[in-house]
Amino acid sequence: MEEKHKSRIRSEFRNDIRNTPIHVLDIPDDYQYMEAELVEILVEKTEPLIGLSLT
């Protein structure tokens, strides 16, 4: 997701997500589904946000 997607979600669903944080991970769309490098990046970027260690 990019900042433009975040802005669109905020504008279209303003009331539904009023107090919900939205995080932009800035991962390019250069990966195939479940590609090992993509999974590694996702784990690295999301672990601090969800407070879990998956490794």
C-alpha positions in Angstrom: 0.0 0.0 0.0 1.2 3.5 -0.8 0.3 6.8 0.8 -2.2 7.5 -2.0 -4.1 4.2 -1.0 -4.0 5.3 2.7 -5.6 8.6 1.7 -8.2 7.0 -0.3 -9.1 4.5 2.4 -9.3 7.4 4.9 -11.6 9.5 2.6 -13.9 6.6 1.7 -14.2 5.0 5.1 -13.7 8.0 7.4 -16.4 7.0 9.9 -15.4 3.3 10.0 -11.7 3.8 10.6 -11.8 7.0 12.7 -9.6 5.7 15.5 -7.8 2.9 13.5 -4.2 3.4 12.6 -3.2 2.6 9.0 0.4 1.8 8.3 2.0 2.1 5.0 4.8 -0.4 4.6 6.4 1.0 1.5 7.0 -2.4 -0.2 7.2 -2.3 -4.0 4.9 -4.5 -6.1 7.9 -6.4 -7.5 7.3 -9.7 -5.7 5.3 -12.9 -6.5 2.8 -14.3 -4.0 4.6 -15.7 -1.0 8.1 -15.1 -2.5 10.6 -15.7 0.2 12.1 -12.2 0.1 8.6 -10.7 0.3 7.7 -12.8 3.3 11.0 -11.7 5.0 10.2 -8.0 4.4 6.7 -8.4 5.6 7.8 -10.1 8.8 10.5 -7.4 9.4 8.0 -4.5 8.8 5.0 -5.9 10.7 6.6 -7.5 13.8 7.1 -4.1 15.5 3.5 -3.1 14.7 1.8 -6.2 16.1 4.1 -6.8 18.9 4.9 -10.4 18.1 8.1 -12.1 17.2 7.6 -14.6 14.4 11.2 -15.7 14.2 
